[in-house]
Amino acid sequence: MSDSGQIIKRLREQRNLKASDVERISREIWERKNNKDYYIGHATLADIEAGSIPGIYKIESLAVIFRLPLREILLVFGIDSRETDQLAIEPPRTTVLEPGGLLETEISFRLNFDSRVNPRDINILPPKPEEWGIAPPALIKRLQPKRFTYAILGIDDDSMAEIIPPGSLIEIDREQNVIRQDLSWRTLRERPIHLIWHDEGYSCGWCQLDRHELTVSPHPASTRRVRHLQARDVTVIGRVIHAWCSLQLPPFSAS
């Protein structure tokens, strides 16, 4: 089940769809069917791609948006409609299976951590640390996935320079998901760092909210640029409160 979010994200990216596209199309489905449960907002999509299981109406919306039979989208979330007599669900009439579409063999397989993520990007980890295959047992015992989200900073992501080096494992407090204009910090290391999600992916940095615009600032020593985003298009995952880093980055092969 922890792979469902990665599959949904891959389907969306294969179709060159942004979060705003999913939101727009699902709103049209909601209005056509007069049922708000079909709507998939920006924050809801972020939760789904992080591994949460949506309701049946949102699953049907995903089938329409990705132009796949409903049965195949159900399989992504571990539901085989052929074996469940209680689910008398037909695919939406507008659903079309494109050549080269998703096959059952692609849905049911399980990927290892190292092969399912791009090490150059920020990657949200599955909610079960024992499945990561990258953390020692002593660290796993200390983690609290019920409250915190964990992610790996990309090996090319120097947004936080030496404060959070590229390739670090970060712990994000989901309860601290509001950007506050807190100026009580005295050093850059004390300044709150947040992980956010937007149309282009995840970003880690110092955030400032000015009316309808969210500014994400990297460390002065970073090669990353300052981002200016519309607040309505951003989901704040939470505040980064811990980081574990290695003195040697993992090897990367371009093949």
N, C-alpha and C positions, 0 to 999 in steps of 0.2 A: 504494500500500500504506500510505502514511503516514496516509491518511484512515480506515483501518479502525477505529482506536481511537475516533475522533470518532463514527463511525456506531454502534458498539456502545454508547457512552455515551448517544447520542441515543435509541436503542431502549430502553435501560433506563429513562431518564428519562420517555419517553413512556408507559411502563407503570407509572410511579410505584414502581419497584423500588429499594430500597436495596441496598448491597453485602451487608448481612446477609441480605437476601432471596435474592440470587443464591447465597450460600454455603449457606443452608439448603436450597433446592430442589435444588442440585447434590449436596448430601450425600444427599438422599433418592434421587436417581438412582443415585448410587454404591452405596448400600445395596441398592437394588432389582436392579441389574445385577451386584452383587458385583465391582465394578471401580473402584478408587480413582482411575483416570485421568479419570473423569467429574467429579471434584470440582474446584470452582473456589473457592479460598480468597480471602480479602480481598486479600492481596498479589498473587495471580495475576490477579485482576480489575483491579487497579490497573495491572499490566504490560500487560494486553490493551488497556485504555483509553488507555494511553500509546503504543500502536502495535505491541506485540509480537504474534507469530502463535502462537496456541495449537495444541495437538495435536488430532487428529481427534475424540477422545472429548470433549474440552472444547467443541469446536465443536458437537458433537451436543447437549451439555447446553445450550448457548446457544440452540439451535433450540427445544428443549423449553421452556426458561424464557421465551423471547420469543414462543412459540406461532407460529412461522414454519416453513415447510418447510426442511429441511436444505439443499436446493439453494440457497435464497436466502442463508442464512448463509454458505455456502461462497463465494458470489459476493462477499461483503463482503471476504474475504481473497484475492480474485483467482483463485478456482478455479471453473471452469465444468464441473460434473459431466457435462453433456451432451456435452462435447468430450473428456472424459477417460475412455477405455474402462477404465482400470485401477481407477477408483473406482465400484464397483458398490454404491453406498450409497443406501438408501431412507430417506425421511423417517421419523422416529419416529411410531408410531401415535397418540400423544397430541398430535401437532402439528396445530394448526388455524390456517389463514390467516384472520385477522379482516378484516372490511371496512375498507378504508383501510390495509391492511398495506403492508409494504415492497415496492416494485416494483424491477425490474432497473434502470430508468432512474435511480432514486434511489441505487442501490448504486454504479453505475459512474462517476458524475460526480465531478469534482474541484473542490473548493472553494478559493477564494483565502483567504489568511489573514484578511483583514479581514472577510470575510463569514461565516466559519465559527465564530467565537468571539464570546462575549459580552465586550465590552471592560471590563465592570464586574467580572468575576470573574478569578481566577487561571487562566491557561491554560498547560498544558504544550505546548511547541512540538515539531514533528516533528523526528526525529533528523538530518535533513539541513538545515543552516542556509541553504544556497543556495535552499531552497524557501520560506523565510519571507517574503521580499519586503520586509523592514523593516530589515535590517542592512546597513551599508556593507561593501564588499569587504574593506577593511582589518581590520574587526572579525571578519568570517567566517574569515579566515586564522588568527586568534588562537584561535578556539574549538576545543574538543576533545570532540565529541559522543560519542566512544567511551567516555569516562570520565564526562563531566558531562551532566546534564540541564539544559535551559534552559526558562525559563518567563517569562511576562509577568505582572507584578502588575497587578491590576485598577485602573482609573482611580478607583474609589471606595474602594480598599483602602488605608487609611492605617495599617495595623497597625504598621508600623515607622516611622511619621512621617517625620522628615527623614533618618533613617538609610538607609531604602530608600523613596523617595517613590513614590506611586501611579504606575502606568504604566511602572515600571522593568523592564528586562530583567535577570533574575537567573540566575546560574550555580550549580548545585547539585552538590556532590560526592557521588555515590552511594556511595562507599566510606565516608563518614562518616555512616552511617545508624543509629547507636546513640546514644541519649540518655545522656550521661555527666554525673555530678554534678561538673562541673568548676567550681571556685570561684576559679580563678587569674586570672580577668579582673578588671581594675581600673576600667574604664569601661563604660558601656552599649554603646559602639561595639565593644568587644572581646568582649562576651558572645556566645557561639555562637547563631546563628539557624538554625532548621531549617524545611524545608518538609515538611508532613505531609499525608496523604490520609485522609479519614474519610467517614462516610455522607453528610455534607452538602457534601462537596467538598474543596477544598484550603485549608489555612491556613498562614500564614507567621508565625513568632514565636519567642519564647524558650520552650523546653520544659523541664519538670521532671517526672521520673518518680518517683512515690511508690507503691511496691508495684504495685497493679493500676490506678492512675489516672494519666493523663497530663494535666498542666496546661499550657496554651498561653497565655502572657502577651503582650499587645501592649505597645507603647511607652507610657509614661505620658501622652504627648500625643495618643495615638490615641483615636478615638471607639469603637473596637471593645471588646467585653467580654472578660474572661478566660474561656477555655473549659476545662471539666473533662470529659475523655473517658475511656472505658474503654480501657486499653492494648491489649486484644485486638482492638478495633475500629479500630485506627489502623495505618497503614503510614507509616513514616518514609522519605520519598524520599531525604533527605540534608541535608547542611549547606550553607547559602548562603554562598559564599565570595567572590563578586564581584557587583557590580551596576552597570548602566549606566543612567543616567536622562537624561531630556530636561528642559530648563527650561520647555518648553511642552507641555502634554498634548495628545494628538491630539483632533480634533473628534469629537463623538459625536452621532449623530442617533437619536432615539427611534423613528423610523419604521422 
